[in-house]
Amino acid sequence: MTARWVGVLVAGAAVAVAAHAVAISYEQAKPTLAAYRDQRPAALRAKSDAAVAAAWPAWVASHNAAIRARLARGDEDSLVNFWLYGTTFTKLPRATPQDVAQLASREQIAELLQRRLSDLIAGVESPGSNERLQFARRVVERHGIQPGTPQGRERTHDYLITLRERVIAETERYRKTLESATLLTDERAKLNAYATAYRDRGLSSDTSIAADFALDAAIADAKSSGVIGRVRRVAIVGPGLDFSDKAEGYDFYPVQTIQPFALIDSLVRYGAADAHDLSIATLDLSPRVNQHLDVARTRARGGTPYVVQLPLSEDDPSRQWTPALVAYWQHAGDRIGEEVAPIPPPEGAGKVRVRAVRIPPAIVDTIEPYDVNIVLERLADAQFDLIIATNILVYYDAFEQSLALTNIAAMLRPGGLFLTNYAVSPLPPMEAKAAAVLPVFWDNHQQGDTLFWYRRN
């Protein structure tokens, strides 16, 4: 990739250095290879140290390709959510769990799903300017299917049915995995089971406001307790792209990213950063995410702001948001942008409130996207005050997580902080024990997250 620029503090002054992605070397990976000898990938497990060193570059290249290939399955998962919850390609009710529960019979549920599927297929054939339908068409075409013909229509139908069956089976398997984890008596084994639950799942970029609320609470707590001071250089691993979230699935507004702006807003709100002296690097292996951010930055340099739509679902009476989350939603973005009229939800979107915040171009321009696979790559010559990865490491096994943590540690300045929402086991130079832990709940069933702060020595 082309070189970008990241600020590095040298003798108290910020200077610019070329930053580019580099693969983790064998020497850099040796501590992980030693600590996880029995959990190495099969291709490295029965080899001598010399043989592993010789095989390392080829394994990294191959594994990098394998991880990136998981993006395709994540795209398919998003497409299934789009089919169930989307409102821009159909006037039919959404097929959320609460909507489906109101139907009287399995036949009615099947009819709703089939009719929604027919509308989606029609949308894929003629997507127009709908970027989600354009994306859906690209996903279908990857499999050699040509929408718009009788045969293509039939193949699209069968393909989407197969995808949904896979998603249902995987969801049940992950549910059982997490259920089994709750029964473990060894606390370390239990934490590892939770932290690696989705290690073979497709890599999806979908996101929601609940994750940003948890980050906001963690930053507020860390600032008041003195865990975090002032930061200037921040990296976000996997910033997310709001396409069709698995919980809400709203699609009545343009595809957007939320976390980079929500993070800036929270850092400024609690006095942990100055918006005019802050740089944000996003590290993601998804071309869609990186392209979206690149386009936003290019437009910002031409004077175009970025408008974030913030939906808050009230569709499920059994799930009530906590007052703290509602309060966060009411003011999110107001430290860096201004509230504007939101896009009104269509009738089929159900009960949902929406706020919209316009982010000025100067703030958008502080965000720099990089193509980085955090398991196997890092930015060279970059030192950050803070690196954040939420709902990212859970998609990897313990060996891969350790490699990712090695890359993260290398990009942190001494004393720098790493914030994540799963307990991990970092190796030196990271401190093994979390500097702070904060449980955060966002609904009346105590669904939520736990945020962990780790410090680099």
Disulfide bonds with the S-S distance in Angstrom:
none
